Amino acid sequence: MKKSFIFLISLFIISISFVYSSGFKVKKNLILQKNETFNDNIISIGGNIDIKGKVNKSIIIIGGKLKLYGQVEEDLICISSNVKIYKNAFIKGDLIVIGGKLEKGPGIKIQGEYSYFKFELKKIETTLLPIISDSRSMTFFKAAKIILWLILALIIFAIIPKKVNNAEEIFEKNMLRIGITGILSVLAFILLFLVFIILSFVIIGIPLLFILIIFYFVLIMFGRTVLFYFIGIKITKTVNLKNITPAFHIFMGVAFYLMLKFLPIFGPLILIIFNMFEIGIGMSFLFRKKIALK
């Protein structure tokens, strides 16, 4: 795990070096007036980019806002941003918008490929973090989501029961270590997300981001199933229930999660900690041969 984390840091440093050596300019905010020209690639994180003139290379914006009236000679990549492309704007390369909002005026020209992957990071956050939402009220959608997680957990256990049991044993005997692994893994995923954005210009592009998201979601599903199972076992042992099926253990784990949702202040905090455990369980199970069970 330590060697892998060092490798990720090294990869990030190399990527940053690539950015500066390839003419990328990090600009939080940029206003380019009509008849003005910018000759470098632009990367903006959480800023405001207003282009009335011409950018001779590419633009990457993460978060923030982009207004394009003028021309981009290469690619325009927008991630979770508020993007407005006005009448008669011209993009000579590709337009790729991932999340956020996109408004396009009439008469715009895109010479390359156009891809708009519409999702909201807020919804993904509330899906990946276990049953957390802004409100503690129960709606049909939230109830359906809880039922969906129960069904997914039961399916996963039915398909790979031995792996779930094995992972539950690993978690019980290495809880602290798995929690730390989960925190480091989340940081590594964020790091890889940024790296893949940067390297999208020199490797195979945006598909790497979706592979990363899918891998993260698979880890969440497996780790959450194991945690449901673990919590259910602990509850049934506490109340001294016997001859309980694994499916009932998972049901009890889901019920416990649901109760935490309605617990003010501490409930969401506990669920976030559980989320770190879920990622840690998934990653630790992948490297289970390196974990010594006492």
N, C-alpha and C positions, 0 to 999 in steps of 0.2 A: 504494500500500500504506500509506503514511504517513497519507494523508487518510482511508482506510478505518478505520485503527486509531484515529485521533482521533475519528472519528464513533462508533465503538463505545464509547470512553471517555465521550463526551458522552451517548450513550444510556444508559449505566450510571448516570451522575450524575443524569440526569433521572428514571430509574426509582427510584433511591434517594430522591430528593426526593418522588416520588409516594408511596413507602412511608410516609414520615414525615408527609406532609400528609394521608394518607388514614386515619390512625388505626391504623396498624400498629405493633406493639410487638415489638422484637427481644428474645426471651427465650431464653437458653440453657437454663435450667432453670425450671420452674414447677410448683408443687404447689397445686392448687386444691381446697380441702376441700369437703365436702358443705355445701350451703346458701350457699356463696360464689359470687359472680358476677364474671366478667371481661368488661368492656364494649368491649374493643378487639380488632382482628385480631392474631393471634400468628404470628410467624415464629421458628422455632428451628432452628439449625444445629448438629448434633452434640450436642444436649442431651437432657435427660430431662423429658418433659411428663407430668404425672399429673393428670387431670381427674376429680374426683369431683363437682364442682359444675356450673356452667353458664357456657359461653362464648357471649356474645351475637352474636359475629361469626365469622370464619373462622380456621382454623388451617392453617399450612403448616409442615411439619417435614421437614428434609433431614438424613438420617442420624439417629443417636440413637435414642431409644426413646419411644414414646407409649403410655400406658395411659388408656383412656377408660371411665369408669364412668358419667359423667353425660351432659350434653347439649351439643351444638354447634348453634347456631341457623342457621349458614350452612354453608359448605363445609369439608371436611376433606381436605387434599391431603398425601400422605406419599410421599416420594421416598427410596428406599434406606434405609428405616427399619424398626425392629422394632416392629410395631404390634399391640397387643392391645386388642380392644373387648369389654368384659365384658357380662354378662347385663343386659338392660333399658336399655342405653345408647341414646341417641337422637340421630341426625344429621338435622337438618331440611333441609340442602342436599345437595350431592353428596359422595360418598366416592370419591376417586381415589387409588389406591395404585400407585406405579410402583416395581417392584423391592422388595427387602427381604423381610420376612416379615409375614404377616397372620394373626392368630388372631381368630376371631369366636365370641363366646358365643351361647347360645340366646336368642331373644326380643329381639334388637336391632332397632331400627327405623331405616330409611334412607328419608327422604321423597323425596329427589332421586334422581339416577342413581348407580349403583355400577359402578366400573370397576377391575379389578385386572390390571395388566400385569406378569406374573410373569417376572422375569429377575434374574440376579445380576450386579452390577457387576464382581465378581471375574472372572466368565467373560467378560464383555465386554472387560475390560482385557486378559485373556490372549489374546483373539481379535484385538483391534485392534493390540496390541503384537505384533510379528512372532514367532510361534512361541515365546513365552516362557511358562514355567509354573514352578510351585514346585519341581518335580522334574525332574532331567535324565534320568530313565528314559523309555523309549519304551513307550507303551501303544497299544492298538488305536485309541482315540479320537484320540490325538495323531498317529498315523500317518495316519489318515483325514483329519485336518485339514490336514496337509501336502499330501496328495494333492489335496485339494479346492482349496487355493491354487494348486497347479500347474495344475489343470484350468481354474480361473478365469482365471489369467494367460494360458494358451494361447488361451482363448476371446476374451479382450479383445484380444490381439494379432491374432487372426484377423479380428476385426470392424473394428478401427481400427489397422492396422499403421503407416500414415503418421503418425498422431498419436503413437503410442508411439515411433517413430523420432525424430520432431521433439522430443518431450519428453526423450528420451535425450540429444540434442545440446544442448538447453538446460541439462540437468543437468550434463553434462561441462564446459561452458564457464562455468557460474555456480554451482559447487558450494557455495561459502561463502555466497553470497547466498541460495541456495535453502534451506540449512540454517537461516539466520536467519529466513527467511520461514516455515519449518515451525514453529519455536519460537513466533513471534508468532501464527501461525495457531492453534496448540493453545491458547495463552492466550486468543485471541479466541473460540474455541469454548467454553471454560469460562465466559468472561464472558457470551456469548450464552445459554448454558444457564441461568445465574442470572437474566439479564434476562428470558428467556421465562417463567421460573417466576413472577417478579414481575408481568409484564404479562399473565399468563394470566387475571387478573381483569378486564382491561379490553379485551382484543383478542379473539382467537378461541380462546384457551385452550391446552390441552395438545397439540393437533396440531402446534403450532410446535416442540415439543420433539422429536417424532418426525421431522419434516421435517429438523431439524438433525442428528439421529443418522443418518438415511439419507444426507444429503449428506456427512457426515463419512466414512461407510463407503464411499461411492462414490469419494471422494478417495483413501482408503486402498487400495482395489482398483486404481485406475489407477496411483497412485504406486508401489505394490509391484510391479506388472507391469513398469513402467519400470525399477525398481531391479533386479529379477531379470534383465532383459534386459541392463542396463548391467554388472552383475557378471559375467554369463556371457560377454559380449564381452571384458572385461578378462582373465578366466581363460584363454579360448581364445587370446588374443593372447600371454599370458605363456608358455604352453606351446607356442606356435607351431603351433596347429592351423589348418588351412585348409579352405575349402569347407564351413563349418559352417552349418547352417540356424538361423533365428531360434528355432525350437522347442527346439533343443539348447542355445542360449544361455540360454533361460529355465529349462530343466532344470538347467543348471549353476548358475544363480543360486539356485534352490531348494535344491540340494544344499549350496551354500555356507552358506545360512541354517541348514540342518539341522546342519551341523558346528559352527556357532557356538553352537547350543543346548547342545551337550555340552562346550563350553569353559567351565570354571569362572571365575567372577568377571568376566572381561573379555568373555565371550560375551554375557551379558545386557546389559551396558553398550553394546556395539557395536550390538546389536539395537535398543536404545532410540534410539541416534543414528540408525540407519537409519530408524526410525519417524518421526523428525523430518524426515528427508529425504523420506520418502514423502508426508507432508502438504505439505511445501514444494514437491515436484514437482507435485502436483495443483493447488495454489493458483497456482504460477508459470505453469503451462500455461494456466490460465484468464486470466491477465494477460500472456500471452506477447508481445503486441504492445508492451508497455511494457519488455520486457527486450531489451537490445541484445546480439546475438550478435557476438562479435568474430571 
